[in-house]
Amino acid sequence: MMRHCDRYGGNPILSRLHNSRALKCVVEVDGRVLVRALVLLLLATKSLLAAEISDDDIIFFNIPQQQAVLSLIEFAEQAGLTFIVPYETVRDKLANSVRGEYSIEDAAHELLDGTGLRPVFSGDGALIIHIGDLPVIEEENVAMNTQRNTIVGFLAAIFAGGAVNDASAQQPQSASAAAMLEEIVVTARRREENYQDLPLSIAAISAATMDAMGIYDIKDIHDFVPNVTFRETDGRGSAALFIRGIGGGVSAGGTRSSGSAAYIDGHYIAVPINVFSTLDMERIEILRGPQGTLFGKNTTGGAIQYITTKPQPEFGAEILLRATDFGGQDFEGVINVPFSDTIWGRFSFGKETYDGHWFNRSLNRDYGEIDLQTFSGAVRFTPNDNWTIDLGVRTSSDDSDQTGGQCTPYPTASALAAVAATTSVFDVTQIAEAHADGVSNWGGFAGVGNIDRIYPGATADFWFNCAMDNQLGEYVTSAGHEGVVKRDVEFYTAVAQWDSNGAIGSFDNLNVQLTAARMTQNSFSWKDADYSPVRIDAFGNSPTLGGDGNDVDSETLELLFTADVSDSLSFVAGTHYYKNRNDNGQLECYNALKANFDLLRNDFTLDVNGDPVGGNVAIPCFPSSSVFDRISDQVTGSPLTVNAKSGFVENESLGIFGQLSFALNEDWTLDVGARYTTEDRAFDFIEHNTVPGTCVTNPIYFLNNNLTLPNAPTEADLIAMSLPTSNPGAAGPTEACVPDSILTFDYVFLGGFTNDLSETFSATTPMVSLTRTLTPGDTLDSGMIYGTISEGFLSGAFNDEININFTPELAGLVLIQPEYVTNYEVGFKGTLADGRLRLATSVFYMDYRDKAENIDIENADGEFGPESPIGITTNASTVDIYGIEFELRAMPWDGGFLSLDVGYLQNEYGEFTSFDASAPGQTEDKSDKTIRAFSPDWTITAAIEHAFLLGNGATLTPNLMVYWQDDYDFTAGLVDGPASKCNQKAYSTVRARVTYLPPDGAWQAALFGSNITDERYWSFCNSGRGGVYDYTYGAPDRWGLEFKMNFGG
């Protein structure tokens, strides 16, 4: 990849201010060179792995009469040596069959007798083919040509094999057809069933499907499953899941949950759902629509289940190597070991690394690096025919960069005029223009959020660097902070299952399962949210601040009964207990405040206007938790402070559920069920100012930076303002500063807040479905139509950052009530044409009630505190959501495979009356807006694949997949209103994969590419601070090679 540093699009401002100090460019070696080298290396692995064998050894050879190049390939493999021969020399030759025990030299002569070819062995054991007495390659060149010609011969054999394929040979089934047309057993209804028999909209992605389609990351599901979307709304590691437009991410403090839930082996994931890789996953189940009966809370949009692979009774092992552009290198290893007839173990390890496809001008390096390690271990014990005991552990360690991003100036007319007046160095109107729907400056130009408080002209410099990054390319950023994500996750599970394996008492069969699980997470993150060298907005809990970061600890205990009462009646029943605690940091400042709360709270006097003024009580503490570093580096003006936040969230829930399935007759089946859930939730947070002026950057940053800050103060400016020109103890330009933290009345109760609340929420979520089994006919093998009504609820939550000490009129907004969704769905599922065609389609309408919506309260004059606007979440009234899902899997010809997935989704408010901060007790009608669903109206995914049978019995399978979505606006807007700046136009991406599988199936090699047309599209976009929009692009085209080898079973 070549990064260009001289593209300014003719912009005179950027060209004039550009100089060698302002921008350093890195030209890296094209990543595709590495990929091509690895292609050759991995294709040669088969012969390189062969054991070294002496020429005198007697070996049993079994080589049929066939094309000479194919015979030589088999000969080299069986003899464990390399051979030197250009394909053109031997392509028309027919070699002899060799079967029996021979020395290597005798076998070679027997193989080529009468062909005009003569085998000669070099000093290092390589086989050189002569035509008569003339060598094809001179012996002195053997050393340098051995590997190259072995690979040439290997590739020639592959493609020549296709040319001589016996027409009578049986056409193999494509990998995708084998994976997606065969029966897939799922546990979506808490018991094992064929997913085609379930009266709900479900997608099941097996390990074989992930392998065939190249699903390497959990977020790849977005391209494969209709009406399912992943968005990294707050940077890497915070993927938000949306199913049918409902969902979101877990809030940073844990006070709010997502409306679409994720589970791993039955345990609710209370941390970002992409903390684990797809390493050794048996399957992924995506259940669309409310799942409140069998899965409980927080499944109003749907649920995703990750099912890990369990130990098996046969030995088996697998190694996978993957290399891609941009320095991607992955390794996965799996081994399954039967320790005895009743105890089996399975262990896996994965390592994923990536250099990143962004370039950061501030850090002068590639950006977006990923370093993820995953380990999984499981033991299964089957003491007899009735008992199965599973123990498992899965860990994940992530040490990566944040994702890159860019900004673009998009100001209002007033904001543009105000910024233009702050600088005479350049004309701001040449890099920005006014927009009627533009973004206002953060806090206005008189408010505390004015970026020019850092130094006069800082906003103009911010805009300048936004424009420069845009001109240099889509994947160039100048984020000044070292953005990091460090996350360690551990998951433990124990399952004891007893099965009667036949009639017992009143039951034809009874299964009892007890599951206990625990998940812990410790995480640090630090993000530069303005993507510029101007230190405007950064947040997180950087490791440079010390402490423990965020800790999340969750536990599950579930007792489940499944039973067949008779041929026509079965049921599922159980109880589910869940507990979770989220600690924000070491809680040092939190504990100090709680211990001295009354002392601090009463330490004030009233001034002449009756306003409180803090006293002299000051309690030091260390802010080891969340820190908000916002325009803290003022050179002029009164400095702002860095805010720190700490506290905890707890929740504890208990659910009791049951579902009954009754076959009314041979054609009709009725399912009814309900769940009662009660949950206790509580939070207790403090946010406080740190000591002003103790979080500053060394002034040398402004004087000797490697970026263009044309308005930054010079050394003379600093001297004139009586400010130091150096500060060796201050933070470096890319580091998070460490402010002094002292708790006072002013810092906590005026500049910060304390906020706590506890509440109990409860709900009953029923479901009913009626299924009609269709009679097989000439075309229909099996099928069903169904109608389902189901309900889900999202647990209540809290607005944890409302400063009710400063704005008591907002106290009524702290509590967020639960959300409810009722789903009305009809669908069809069928298998046709002797199993060669499978269809599944659903049409749904969802009545979404009391939706919690993010609302901004304008606060430019600071009436409600320093933030502008104030972000809150409040319950709306109703939302109407409707759409379709259509899935087709087909094998229209032998060896071929086609798939088509279509999703359609629409939403709009039925009514929306929200709190009006300017008129306490009043509401504001906003029913003319759409919800922020992060989901386009239409998505279409189509794939085609064919398995080519080669002459040597191997298969070569190319696969092509196209994903298309129509336009989507990242901002919630008017139903029929104009598009915003964040309107993503319709686009498509293309994936390709070619897989080679040898006759014995012991290994496979694949060349693959994603976004191979190099489409540019936003993966996220939003209005930012300081009159700009922030956005990040989806990854560019990326090619790679994968090699996998299987051992044993």
RAVENNOR-V875383 format. One record per residue. RES is the residue in one small letter. SS is DSSP state (hx for helix, st for strand, lp for the rest). Layout:
RES|SS / RES|SS
This chain:
m|lp / m|lp / r|lp / h|lp / c|lp / d|lp / r|lp / y|lp / g|lp / g|lp / n|lp / p|hx / i|hx / l|hx / s|hx / r|hx / l|hx / h|lp / n|lp / s|lp / r|lp / a|lp / l|lp / k|lp / c|lp / v|lp / v|lp / e|lp / v|lp / d|lp / g|hx / r|hx / v|hx / l|hx / v|hx / r|hx / a|hx / l|hx / v|hx / l|hx / l|hx / l|hx / l|hx / a|lp / t|hx / k|hx / s|hx / l|hx / l|lp / a|lp / a|lp / e|lp / i|lp / s|lp / d|lp / d|lp / d|lp / i|st / i|st / f|st / f|st / n|st / i|st / p|lp / q|lp / q|st / q|st / a|hx / v|hx / l|hx / s|hx / l|hx / i|hx / e|hx / f|hx / a|hx / e|hx / q|hx / a|hx / g|lp / l|lp / t|lp / f|st / i|st / v|lp / p|lp / y|hx / e|hx / t|hx / v|hx / r|lp / d|lp / k|lp / l|st / a|st / n|lp / s|lp / v|st / r|st / g|st / e|st / y|st / s|st / i|hx / e|hx / d|hx / a|hx / a|hx / h|hx / e|hx / l|hx / l|hx / d|lp / g|lp / t|lp / g|lp / l|st / r|st / p|st / v|st / f|st / s|lp / g|lp / d|lp / g|lp / a|lp / l|st / i|st / i|st / h|st / i|st / g|lp / d|lp / l|st / p|st / v|lp / i|lp / e|lp / e|hx / e|hx / n|hx / v|hx / a|hx / m|hx / n|hx / t|hx / q|hx / r|hx / n|hx / t|hx / i|hx / v|hx / g|hx / f|hx / l|hx / a|hx / a|hx / i|hx / f|hx / a|hx / g|hx / g|hx / a|hx / v|lp / n|lp / d|lp / a|lp / s|lp / a|lp / q|lp / q|lp / p|lp / q|lp / s|lp / a|hx / s|hx / a|hx / a|hx / a|hx / m|hx / l|lp / e|lp / e|lp / i|lp / v|st / v|st / t|lp / a|lp / r|lp / r|lp / r|lp / e|lp / e|st / n|st / y|hx / q|hx / d|hx / l|lp / p|lp / l|lp / s|st / i|st / a|st / a|st / i|st / s|st / a|hx / a|hx / t|hx / m|hx / d|hx / a|hx / m|hx / g|lp / i|lp / y|lp / d|lp / i|hx / k|hx / d|hx / i|hx / h|hx / d|hx / f|lp / v|lp / p|lp / n|lp / v|st / t|st / f|st / r|st / e|st / t|lp / d|lp / g|lp / r|lp / g|lp / s|lp / a|st / a|st / l|st / f|st / i|st / r|lp / g|lp / i|st / g|st / g|st / g|lp / v|lp / s|lp / a|lp / g|lp / g|lp / t|lp / r|lp / s|lp / s|lp / g|lp / s|st / a|st / a|st / y|st / i|st / d|lp / g|lp / h|st / y|st / i|lp / a|lp / v|lp / p|lp / i|lp / n|lp / v|lp / f|lp / s|lp / t|lp / l|lp / d|lp / m|st / e|st / r|st / i|st / e|st / i|st / l|st / r|st / g|lp / p|lp / q|lp / g|lp / t|lp / l|lp / f|lp / g|lp / k|lp / n|lp / t|lp / t|lp / g|lp / g|st / a|st / i|st / q|st / y|st / i|st / t|st / t|lp / k|lp / p|lp / q|lp / p|lp / e|lp / f|lp / g|st / a|st / e|st / i|st / l|st / l|st / r|st / a|st / t|st / d|lp / f|lp / g|lp / g|st / q|st / d|st / f|st / e|st / g|st / v|st / i|st / n|st / v|st / p|st / f|lp / s|lp / d|lp / t|lp / i|st / w|st / g|st / r|st / f|st / s|st / f|st / g|st / k|st / e|st / t|st / y|st / d|lp / g|lp / h|lp / w|st / f|st / n|st / r|lp / s|lp / l|lp / n|lp / r|st / d|st / y|st / g|lp / e|lp / i|st / d|st / l|st / q|st / t|st / f|st / s|st / g|st / a|st / v|st / r|st / f|st / t|lp / p|lp / n|lp / d|lp / n|lp / w|st / t|st / i|st / d|st / l|st / g|st / v|st / r|st / t|st / s|st / s|st / d|st / d|st / s|st / d|st / q|lp / t|lp / g|lp / g|lp / q|st / c|st / t|st / p|st / y|lp / p|st / t|lp / a|hx / s|hx / a|hx / l|hx / a|hx / a|hx / v|hx / a|hx / a|lp / t|lp / t|lp / s|lp / v|lp / f|lp / d|lp / v|hx / t|hx / q|hx / i|lp / a|lp / e|lp / a|lp / h|lp / a|lp / d|lp / g|lp / v|st / s|lp / n|lp / w|lp / g|lp / g|lp / f|lp / a|lp / g|lp / v|lp / g|lp / n|lp / i|hx / d|hx / r|hx / i|lp / y|lp / p|lp / g|lp / a|hx / t|hx / a|hx / d|hx / f|hx / w|hx / f|hx / n|hx / c|hx / a|hx / m|hx / d|hx / n|hx / q|hx / l|hx / g|lp / e|lp / y|lp / v|st / t|st / s|lp / a|lp / g|lp / h|lp / e|lp / g|lp / v|st / v|st / k|st / r|st / d|st / v|st / e|st / f|st / y|st / t|st / a|st / v|st / a|st / q|st / w|st / d|st / s|lp / n|lp / g|lp / a|lp / i|st / g|lp / s|lp / f|st / d|lp / n|st / l|st / n|st / v|st / q|st / l|st / t|st / a|st / a|st / r|st / m|st / t|st / q|st / n|st / s|st / f|st / s|st / w|st / k|st / d|st / a|lp / d|lp / y|lp / s|lp / p|lp / v|lp / r|lp / i|lp / d|st / a|st / f|st / g|st / n|lp / s|lp / p|hx / t|hx / l|hx / g|lp / g|lp / d|lp / g|lp / n|st / d|st / v|st / d|st / s|st / e|st / t|st / l|st / e|st / l|st / l|st / f|st / t|st / a|st / d|st / v|lp / s|lp / d|lp / s|lp / l|st / s|st / f|st / v|st / a|st / g|st / t|st / h|st / y|st / y|st / k|st / n|st / r|st / n|st / d|st / n|st / g|lp / q|lp / l|lp / e|hx / c|hx / y|hx / n|hx / a|hx / l|hx / k|hx / a|hx / n|lp / f|hx / d|hx / l|hx / l|hx / r|hx / n|lp / d|lp / f|st / t|st / l|st / d|lp / v|lp / n|lp / g|lp / d|lp / p|st / v|st / g|st / g|lp / n|lp / v|lp / a|lp / i|st / p|st / c|lp / f|lp / p|lp / s|lp / s|lp / s|st / v|st / f|st / d|st / r|st / i|lp / s|lp / d|lp / q|lp / v|lp / t|lp / g|lp / s|lp / p|lp / l|lp / t|lp / v|lp / n|st / a|st / k|st / s|st / g|st / f|st / v|st / e|st / n|st / e|st / s|st / l|st / g|st / i|st / f|st / g|st / q|st / l|st / s|st / f|st / a|st / l|lp / n|lp / e|lp / d|lp / w|st / t|st / l|st / d|st / v|st / g|st / a|st / r|st / y|st / t|st / t|st / e|st / d|st / r|st / a|st / f|st / d|st / f|st / i|st / e|st / h|st / n|st / t|lp / v|lp / p|lp / g|lp / t|lp / c|lp / v|lp / t|st / n|lp / p|lp / i|hx / y|hx / f|hx / l|hx / n|lp / n|lp / n|lp / l|lp / t|lp / l|lp / p|lp / n|lp / a|lp / p|lp / t|lp / e|hx / a|hx / d|hx / l|hx / i|hx / a|hx / m|lp / s|lp / l|lp / p|lp / t|lp / s|lp / n|lp / p|lp / g|lp / a|lp / a|st / g|lp / p|lp / t|lp / e|lp / a|lp / c|lp / v|lp / p|lp / d|lp / s|lp / i|st / l|st / t|lp / f|hx / d|hx / y|hx / v|hx / f|hx / l|hx / g|lp / g|lp / f|st / t|st / n|st / d|st / l|st / s|st / e|st / t|st / f|st / s|st / a|st / t|st / t|st / p|st / m|st / v|st / s|st / l|st / t|st / r|st / t|st / l|lp / t|lp / p|lp / g|lp / d|lp / t|lp / l|st / d|st / s|st / g|st / m|st / i|st / y|st / g|st / t|st / i|st / s|st / e|st / g|st / f|st / l|st / s|lp / g|lp / a|st / f|st / n|lp / d|lp / e|lp / i|lp / n|lp / i|lp / n|lp / f|lp / t|lp / p|hx / e|hx / l|hx / a|hx / g|hx / l|hx / v|lp / l|st / i|st / q|lp / p|lp / e|st / y|st / v|st / t|st / n|st / y|st / e|st / v|st / g|st / f|st / k|st / g|st / t|st / l|st / a|lp / d|lp / g|lp / r|lp / l|st / r|st / l|st / a|st / t|st / s|st / v|st / f|st / y|st / m|st / d|st / y|st / r|st / d|lp / k|lp / a|st / e|st / n|st / i|st / d|st / i|st / e|lp / n|lp / a|lp / d|lp / g|lp / e|lp / f|lp / g|lp / p|lp / e|lp / s|lp / p|lp / i|st / g|st / i|st / t|st / t|st / n|st / a|lp / s|lp / t|st / v|st / d|st / i|st / y|st / g|st / i|st / e|st / f|st / e|st / l|st / r|st / a|st / m|lp / p|lp / w|lp / d|lp / g|lp / g|st / f|st / l|st / s|st / l|st / d|st / v|st / g|st / y|st / l|st / q|st / n|st / e|st / y|st / g|st / e|st / f|lp / t|st / s|st / f|st / d|lp / a|lp / s|lp / a|lp / p|lp / g|lp / q|lp / t|st / e|st / d|st / k|lp / s|lp / d|lp / k|st / t|lp / i|lp / r|lp / a|lp / f|lp / s|lp / p|lp / d|lp / w|st / t|st / i|st / t|st / a|st / a|st / i|st / e|st / h|st / a|st / f|st / l|st / l|lp / g|lp / n|lp / g|lp / a|lp / t|st / l|st / t|st / p|st / n|st / l|st / m|st / v|st / y|st / w|st / q|st / d|lp / d|lp / y|st / d|st / f|lp / t|lp / a|lp / g|lp / l|st / v|lp / d|lp / g|lp / p|lp / a|lp / s|lp / k|lp / c|lp / n|st / q|st / k|lp / a|lp / y|st / s|st / t|st / v|st / r|st / a|st / r|st / v|st / t|st / y|st / l|st / p|lp / p|lp / d|lp / g|lp / a|lp / w|st / q|st / a|st / a|st / l|st / f|st / g|st / s|st / n|lp / i|lp / t|lp / d|lp / e|lp / r|lp / y|lp / w|st / s|st / f|st / c|st / n|st / s|st / g|lp / r|lp / g|lp / g|lp / v|st / y|st / d|st / y|st / t|st / y|st / g|lp / a|lp / p|lp / d|lp / r|st / w|st / g|st / l|st / e|st / f|st / k|st / m|st / n|st / f|st / g|st / g|lp
